[in-house]
Amino acid sequence: MSCLRSRPRSPRGRGAARARRGGALCPQNPLPPKRLTGPGAHAPPGPAPPTPRRRRPAPAPGRPGVTLVGPGASEQRASERTSGAGMAVAGGAVAVAGEKPKTSPKSVKFLFGGLAGMAATVFVQPLDLVKNRMQLSGEGAKTKEYKTSFHAVGSILRQEGVRGIYTGLSAGLLRQATYTTTRLGIYTILFEKLTGEDGRPPNFFLKALIGMTAGAVGAFVGTPAEVALIRMTADGRLPPDQRRGYANVFNALLRITREEGVPTLWRGCVPTMARAVVVNAAQLASYSQSKQVLLDSGYFRDNIFCHFCASMISGLVTTAASMPVDIAKTRIQNMRMIDGRPEYRNGLDVLVKVVRYEGFLSLWKGFTPYYARLGPHTVLTFIFLEQMNKFYQKFFLSA
């Protein structure tokens, strides 16, 4: 009777019941044979072992970012693992698995790098001015002009007005247009070149090497604008009869060329490149590493807050590592000729004299404005850069 109670009332139900029983017929009330498919289709009547349930295949390793959808996706995954055909069905489009995703052209990378740095400079130029004044304060065992960063800001506002706090902005923008454009563009290109076929990024030491290379090249290109920036920001601290009085960065470059010769545009090039090597090794590598660690922690997502936290960590590391080299660069580019001889022979001579006459901790003179400038500038640069890349990815590459 149990068999009669469970007997289906419709052919469709009988077929489903037989399928649930693994294809076996009821011995008390046999039904007409049906065409069966799958394993055991031609097996004789009688109890048959249940068909093992097929488990959904796991995604093939080494193929991140490939989503298989649509008809035949499961079979396609299985065939990819076994035959290595390297093709994927994704919404009816065929894509080569393992192929690197589309990226923006090199010219766009350079453009976005420069625009991001210039946009950040508009916000942090006053901090750059204070940083340069603090590094030049007390030069040559003179009495320090500024006790603290806040004292420096107050003195500049009283003596030069609100416009004085933005002195040298044109030079700062040109510096970013040359230096930052070159270094971020080269860093991005080398980073993509050294990224593995499976999408694995370079390790920390390789990131540091890429950053140092990009920084050195960018520093050489941006040294003329750097010289103009240092002189324009330092001009307000000199007596009126000793000021250079550059109208803007182009006037500064033209007058330096006429009055002191073309080689002066690259004065301090070696310490500038050394500073850039330290800054970029610390900044770019520590930013990439910090961002990767934050994302791997599971508490952060790839958004502006994550970029902000990674940038602040990167700025702190960069400030501590690069300040001694930066103070040497600043003083060499601002020095004058005394009796036909330069004040400093080289960057090492600057460091020795600073330690001898001003104390060892003076190598980190102006740490607060330096980090206050470098931290926000790093944050804003990478935030602007990330948003530009996302915009280009959304409206140009995705289309």
C-alpha positions in Angstrom: 0.0 0.0 0.0 2.8 2.3 0.6 3.7 2.1 -3.0 0.1 3.0 -4.1 0.0 6.0 -1.7 3.2 7.4 -3.2 2.2 6.7 -6.7 2.2 10.0 -8.7 -0.9 11.0 -10.5 0.6 12.6 -13.6 3.3 11.4 -16.0 5.4 14.4 -15.0 5.0 13.5 -11.3 5.8 9.8 -12.0 9.0 10.9 -13.9 10.0 13.2 -11.0 9.3 10.4 -8.5 11.5 7.9 -10.4 14.2 10.5 -10.6 14.0 11.0 -6.9 14.3 7.3 -6.3 17.4 7.2 -8.6 15.4 5.8 -11.6 14.1 2.6 -9.9 10.6 1.3 -10.7 8.1 0.4 -8.1 8.0 -3.5 -8.0 4.3 -3.7 -7.1 3.0 -1.4 -9.8 5.5 -1.1 -12.7 5.0 1.7 -15.1 5.8 1.9 -18.8 9.5 2.4 -19.4 10.5 6.0 -20.1 13.6 7.2 -21.9 16.1 8.1 -19.2 19.1 10.3 -19.6 22.3 10.6 -17.7 24.3 7.8 -15.9 22.5 4.5 -15.7 20.1 5.2 -18.6 20.4 1.7 -20.0 20.7 -0.1 -16.7 18.2 -3.0 -16.1 15.1 -2.4 -13.9 15.8 -2.7 -10.3 17.3 -0.7 -7.5 20.2 1.4 -8.6 22.7 3.3 -6.6 21.9 7.1 -6.3 23.6 9.2 -8.8 26.4 11.2 -7.0 25.6 14.9 -6.8 27.8 17.0 -9.0 29.7 19.6 -7.0 30.0 23.0 -8.4 33.6 23.4 -9.7 35.8 25.9 -7.9 37.1 28.8 -9.9 40.4 28.2 -11.7 43.4 29.5 -9.9 45.3 32.4 -11.3 42.4 34.0 -13.1 41.2 36.9 -10.9 38.7 39.3 -12.2 37.1 36.9 -14.8 33.4 36.4 -14.2 31.6 33.6 -16.1 27.9 34.1 -16.6 25.4 33.0 -19.1 24.7 29.6 -20.7 27.5 27.0 -20.5 29.4 28.9 -17.9 29.9 25.8 -15.7 31.0 23.6 -18.6 33.3 26.4 -19.7 35.0 26.6 -16.3 35.6 22.8 -16.3 37.0 22.9 -19.9 39.3 25.7 -19.0 40.8 23.8 -16.1 41.3 20.6 -18.1 42.2 21.8 -21.5 43.8 25.2 -20.7 42.0 26.8 -23.6 42.2 30.2 -21.9 38.8 31.4 -23.2 35.9 32.6 -21.1 32.3 33.3 -21.9 31.2 36.5 -20.2 27.9 37.9 -21.2 28.3 36.6 -24.8 31.8 38.2 -25.2 34.9 36.1 -25.5 37.9 37.3 -23.4 41.4 35.8 -23.1 41.8 34.6 -19.6 45.0 35.8 -17.9 45.1 38.9 -20.0 45.9 42.1 -18.1 42.9 44.5 -17.8 42.8 47.6 -20.0 44.6 50.6 -18.6 44.8 54.2 -19.5 47.4 55.4 -22.1 50.8 56.5 -20.9 50.0 60.1 -21.8 46.9 60.0 -19.6 49.0 58.6 -16.7 51.5 61.5 -16.9 48.7 64.0 -17.2 46.7 62.8 -14.2 49.9 62.6 -12.1 50.7 66.3 -12.8 47.1 67.5 -12.4 46.8 65.7 -9.1 50.0 67.2 -7.7 49.0 70.7 -8.9 45.6 70.5 -7.4 47.1 69.5 -4.0 49.7 72.3 -4.2 46.9 74.9 -4.3 45.9 73.8 -0.8 49.4 73.3 0.8 51.5 76.1 -0.7 51.4 78.2 2.5 52.8 75.2 4.4 55.5 74.8 1.8 56.4 78.5 2.4 56.6 78.0 6.1 58.7 74.9 5.8 61.3 76.6 3.6 61.5 79.6 6.0 61.9 77.4 9.0 64.7 75.4 7.3 66.6 78.7 6.5 66.0 80.1 9.9 69.2 80.3 12.0 71.4 79.6 9.0 75.1 80.0 9.7 74.7 80.1 13.5 72.5 83.2 13.3 69.7 83.9 15.7 66.6 81.9 14.8 64.1 84.1 13.1 61.1 81.9 14.0 60.6 80.0 17.2 57.8 77.8 16.0 55.8 77.2 12.9 52.9 79.3 14.3 55.4 82.1 15.0 56.5 81.9 11.4 52.9 82.1 10.1 52.2 85.1 12.3 55.3 86.9 11.3 54.6 86.3 7.6 51.1 87.5 7.9 52.1 90.7 9.8 55.0 91.6 7.5 53.8 90.4 4.0 50.0 90.2 4.3 47.7 87.4 3.3 49.1 87.4 -0.3 52.5 86.8 1.1 51.4 83.3 2.4 51.0 82.3 -1.2 54.3 83.6 -2.4 55.8 81.2 -5.0 52.6 79.6 -6.0 53.4 79.8 -9.7 56.7 78.0 -9.0 55.0 75.4 -7.0 52.5 74.7 -9.7 55.3 74.4 -12.3 57.3 72.1 -10.0 54.3 69.8 -9.8 53.7 70.0 -13.5 57.2 68.8 -14.2 58.4 66.8 -11.2 55.2 65.1 -10.1 54.0 64.5 -13.7 57.2 62.6 -14.4 57.6 60.7 -11.2 54.0 59.4 -10.9 53.8 58.6 -14.6 57.1 56.6 -14.6 56.1 54.9 -11.3 52.7 53.8 -12.7 54.2 52.5 -15.9 57.0 50.5 -14.2 54.5 49.2 -11.6 52.3 47.8 -14.3 55.3 46.4 -16.2 56.4 44.5 -13.2 53.0 43.2 -12.1 52.6 39.5 -12.7 50.4 37.9 -15.2 48.2 36.7 -12.4 47.7 40.2 -11.1 50.2 39.9 -8.2 51.8 43.3 -7.5 55.5 43.7 -7.0 56.9 43.1 -3.5 57.9 45.9 -1.2 61.5 46.1 -2.1 60.7 46.2 -5.8 58.1 49.0 -5.1 60.9 50.9 -3.4 63.2 50.5 -6.3 60.6 51.7 -8.7 59.9 54.7 -6.5 63.6 55.6 -6.4 64.0 55.4 -10.1 60.8 57.5 -10.8 61.9 60.1 -8.2 65.4 60.6 -9.5 64.2 61.1 -13.1 61.4 63.4 -11.9 63.8 65.5 -9.7 66.2 66.1 -12.6 63.3 67.4 -14.8 61.8 69.5 -12.0 65.0 71.1 -10.6 64.7 74.4 -12.4 61.2 75.0 -11.0 62.5 73.8 -7.6 65.3 76.5 -7.6 62.7 79.1 -8.5 60.4 77.9 -5.7 63.1 78.0 -3.0 64.2 81.5 -4.0 60.7 83.0 -4.2 59.6 81.5 -0.9 62.7 82.7 0.9 62.8 86.2 -0.6 60.5 87.7 2.0 62.9 87.0 4.9 65.7 89.1 3.3 66.2 92.9 3.7 64.5 94.9 0.9 67.8 95.7 -0.8 68.8 92.1 -1.0 65.6 90.6 -2.3 65.6 89.1 -5.8 62.0 90.3 -6.5 61.0 87.7 -9.0 57.5 88.5 -10.4 56.6 84.9 -11.2 58.2 81.6 -12.0 58.9 82.4 -15.6 60.5 85.7 -14.7 62.6 83.8 -12.2 63.8 81.3 -14.7 64.6 84.0 -17.3 66.5 86.1 -14.8 68.5 83.2 -13.4 69.5 82.2 -16.9 70.6 85.8 -17.8 72.2 86.7 -14.6 73.8 83.4 -13.4 73.8 81.2 -16.5 71.8 78.1 -17.5 73.7 75.7 -15.2 72.4 77.6 -12.2 68.9 76.3 -13.1 70.2 72.8 -12.0 72.1 74.0 -8.9 71.6 71.5 -6.2 70.5 68.9 -8.7 72.4 66.1 -6.9 70.8 66.7 -3.4 67.5 67.3 -5.1 67.7 63.9 -6.8 69.0 62.3 -3.5 66.0 63.8 -1.7 63.6 62.5 -4.4 65.1 59.0 -4.2 64.5 59.0 -0.4 61.0 60.6 -0.7 59.7 58.4 -3.4 61.2 55.2 -2.0 59.4 56.0 1.3 56.3 57.7 -0.1 55.2 55.7 -3.1 56.3 52.3 -1.7 54.9 53.0 1.8 51.6 54.2 0.3 51.2 51.1 -1.8 52.2 48.9 1.0 50.0 50.7 3.6 47.1 50.5 1.3 47.6 46.8 0.6 47.9 46.0 4.4 44.8 48.0 5.2 42.8 46.2 2.5 44.1 42.8 3.6 43.1 43.5 7.2 39.4 43.3 6.2 38.5 46.5 8.0 38.9 48.8 5.0 37.5 49.0 1.5 39.1 50.6 -1.5 37.6 54.1 -1.0 38.6 57.6 0.0 38.9 56.8 3.7 41.4 54.0 2.9 43.4 56.3 0.6 43.5 58.9 3.4 44.8 56.5 6.1 47.4 55.1 3.7 48.5 58.5 2.7 48.9 59.8 6.3 51.0 56.7 7.2 53.1 57.3 4.0 53.5 61.0 4.8 54.9 60.3 8.3 57.4 57.8 7.1 58.5 60.1 4.3 58.9 63.1 6.6 61.2 61.3 9.0 63.3 59.8 6.3 63.8 62.8 4.0 64.2 65.9 6.2 68.0 65.9 6.5 68.4 65.7 2.7 65.7 68.3 2.2 67.4 70.9 4.4 70.6 70.4 2.5 68.8 70.9 -0.8 67.0 74.0 0.4 70.1 75.7 1.6 72.2 74.9 -1.5 69.5 76.3 -3.9 69.1 79.5 -1.9 72.8 80.2 -1.2 74.7 83.2 -2.6 78.2 83.6 -3.7 80.5 85.2 -1.1 83.7 86.7 -2.4 83.3 84.6 -5.5 82.9 81.4 -3.5 79.7 79.5 -2.7 78.5 79.2 0.9 78.5 75.4 0.7 80.6 73.0 -1.3 78.0 70.3 -1.5 75.1 68.6 0.4 77.5 66.9 2.8 79.1 70.2 3.7 75.6 71.6 4.6 74.9 68.7 6.9 78.2 68.9 8.6 77.8 72.7 9.2 74.2 72.3 10.4 75.2 69.7 13.0 78.3 71.6 14.1 76.7 75.1 14.5 73.0 74.3 15.1 72.9 70.9 16.6 72.0 67.4 15.4 68.3 67.8 15.9 68.4 70.8 13.5 68.5 68.3 10.7 64.8 67.9 11.4 64.2 71.6 11.8 60.7 72.4 10.6 59.4 68.9 11.1 55.9 70.1 11.9 55.3 72.3 8.8 57.1 69.7 6.7 54.8 66.9 7.8 51.8 69.3 7.8 52.7 70.1 4.2 53.8 66.6 3.0 51.0 64.7 4.8 48.1 66.6 3.3 49.9 67.0 -0.1 50.3 63.2 -0.2 46.7 62.6 0.9 45.3 65.1 -1.7 47.6 64.0 -4.5 46.7 60.3 -4.2 43.0 61.1 -3.6 42.8 63.3 -6.7 44.8 60.7 -8.7 42.6 57.8 -7.6 39.5 59.7 -8.5 40.8 60.7 -11.9 41.7 57.1 -12.6 38.3 55.9 -11.5 36.6 58.5 -13.7 38.7 57.5 -16.7 38.0 53.8 -16.1 34.3 54.4 -15.8 33.7 56.6 -18.7 36.4 55.6 -21.2 37.7 52.1 -20.5 34.5 50.4 -19.4 32.6 51.7 -22.4 
